[in-house]
Amino acid sequence: MLRTRFTDLLGLSLPVMNAPMSNHSGGRLAAAVSEAGGLGTFGASNGLGADWLREQIAYVRGVTDRPFGVGFITQLIEPDPENFEIVLDNGVSVVIFSFTDPQPWLGRARDAGAITVCQVQSLELAQMAADGGADVLMVQGNEAGGHTGGMNLLPLLVAVVEKYPQLPVLAAGGITTGRALAAVLAAGADGASLGTALLATPEAVEVPDAFKERVVLSDGQDTAFTRLYDLLGDTPWPNGIAGRVYRNRLVREWDGRDDAIAERREELASDVAAARARHDPEVASVYMGQGAGAVNAIRPAAEVIDGICCEAENLLSNLKV
Ligand SMILES: Cc1cc2nc3c(=O)[nH]c(=O)nc-3n(C[C@H](O)[C@H](O)[C@H](O)COP(=O)(O)O)c2cc1C
């Protein structure tokens, strides 16, 4: 068994969590991951409303007694704090923050009894999270699917592990194999957060089949780190943060042409909304990371995390260097 400060903190049997992916995860994925011995989570910054959130929490609790978490895109809490309040009122064990200064919210979450995990993309954000009393730092590298920063995982992970030896640290970005998990554990991480690896699972019911298929077909070289979809949307993202997506036809045509995008914004945004509705991966945003190259089939979440953790454990115990 791979035992770390993270598994001890939450009583887990596997040193992994699934990433809280807003609009791409819910109670089903969280329940499957928690029941399999990892930390199951889902994202709640999605505009799906209070009833949806309450249903997901109830679903997880109906399946498992194990801890689970709910994640927030931090800058979206203030404009619409209802979901944050629901999570605290319901005594969810872990609350996850990402992308901007979590300090205004950390105290509330801790006072409600939650363990706090802060996903950071820079040393500055890591410092804010540590100053605010985060229980766990999660370092996100540029390899990651979804929104992320510009730093690659290993340099940022090593810097954070060395700077905050008192805090458990998780790695996020490109962990889709036991080899990658073994590498970050060897570098000092206490575990990893998996997003892309768990998109292609039956439990990710929020992800259209055509998007799962793109992840399965990917060799890992067909992603882009782009602001295209952010320029067409309403979410405020901090400087340096952009989205890693499948480099589809729309991205190949428009990535980097910010002025031209601004001129055609309305038309492009409506094309993207229509593509999303018909699940067209060549125009809609398909968030996935470079680790997609190692995701070769749609498999149950428990099988995915168990396979990754077993492979990492074997590699680490047989390491001869
Ligand atoms: C489809 C998708 C949606 C995501 N949505 C969120 C989100 O809402 N909030 C967040 O903090 N991170 C989000 N992420 C990033 C993850 O938290 C995590 O850092 C990333 O998935 C790890 O890299 P990997 O995809 O290579 O495993 C998302 C990732 C993906 C793939």
The ligand as an SDF file (V2000), in Angstrom:
LIG
                    3D

 31 33  0  0  0  0  0  0  0  0999 V2000
  -12.4030   18.4780  -18.2950 C   0  0  0  0  0  0  0  0  0  0  0  0
  -11.6610   19.1540  -17.1880 C   0  0  0  0  0  0  0  0  0  0  0  0
  -12.3100   20.1040  -16.4280 C   0  0  0  0  0  0  0  0  0  0  0  0
  -11.6350   20.7210  -15.3660 C   0  0  0  0  0  0  0  0  0  0  0  0
  -12.3060   21.6150  -14.5760 N   0  0  0  0  0  0  0  0  0  0  0  0
  -11.6930   22.1030  -13.4780 C   0  0  0  0  0  0  0  0  0  0  0  0
  -12.4030   22.9150  -12.5430 C   0  0  0  0  0  0  0  0  0  0  0  0
  -13.5820   23.1950  -12.7180 O   0  0  0  0  0  0  0  0  0  0  0  0
  -11.7480   23.3650  -11.4550 N   0  0  0  0  0  0  0  0  0  0  0  0
  -10.4320   23.0480  -11.2210 C   0  0  0  0  0  0  0  0  0  0  0  0
   -9.8780   23.4440  -10.2020 O   0  0  0  0  0  0  0  0  0  0  0  0
   -9.7260   22.3030  -12.0960 N   0  0  0  0  0  0  0  0  0  0  0  0
  -10.3260   21.8120  -13.1980 C   0  0  0  0  0  0  0  0  0  0  0  0
   -9.6150   21.0240  -14.0520 N   0  0  0  0  0  0  0  0  0  0  0  0
   -8.1820   20.7870  -13.8150 C   0  0  0  0  0  0  0  0  0  0  0  0
   -7.9960   19.6980  -12.8030 C   0  0  0  0  0  0  0  0  0  0  0  0
   -8.2520   20.2160  -11.5140 O   0  0  0  0  0  0  0  0  0  0  0  0
   -6.5920   19.0730  -12.7730 C   0  0  0  0  0  0  0  0  0  0  0  0
   -5.6230   20.0250  -12.4470 O   0  0  0  0  0  0  0  0  0  0  0  0
   -6.1780   18.4090  -14.0580 C   0  0  0  0  0  0  0  0  0  0  0  0
   -7.2140   17.6370  -14.6040 O   0  0  0  0  0  0  0  0  0  0  0  0
   -4.9600   17.5200  -13.8070 C   0  0  0  0  0  0  0  0  0  0  0  0
   -4.3340   17.1800  -14.9990 O   0  0  0  0  0  0  0  0  0  0  0  0
   -4.7260   15.9170  -15.8990 P   0  0  0  0  0  0  0  0  0  0  0  0
   -5.9840   16.3230  -16.6030 O   0  0  0  0  0  0  0  0  0  0  0  0
   -3.5770   15.7680  -16.8010 O   0  0  0  0  0  0  0  0  0  0  0  0
   -4.9380   14.7660  -14.9670 O   0  0  0  0  0  0  0  0  0  0  0  0
  -10.2750   20.4020  -15.1130 C   0  0  0  0  0  0  0  0  0  0  0  0
   -9.6400   19.4430  -15.8960 C   0  0  0  0  0  0  0  0  0  0  0  0
  -10.3130   18.8130  -16.9260 C   0  0  0  0  0  0  0  0  0  0  0  0
   -9.5820   17.7690  -17.7420 C   0  0  0  0  0  0  0  0  0  0  0  0
  1  2  1  0
  2  3  1  0
  2 30  2  0
  3  4  2  0
  4  5  1  0
  4 28  1  0
  5  6  2  0
  6  7  1  0
  6 13  1  0
  7  8  2  0
  7  9  1  0
  9 10  1  0
 10 11  2  0
 10 12  1  0
 12 13  2  0
 13 14  1  0
 14 15  1  0
 14 28  1  0
 15 16  1  0
 16 17  1  0
 16 18  1  0
 18 19  1  0
 18 20  1  0
 20 21  1  0
 20 22  1  0
 22 23  1  0
 23 24  1  0
 24 25  2  0
 24 26  1  0
 24 27  1  0
 28 29  2  0
 29 30  1  0
 30 31  1  0
M  END
$$$$
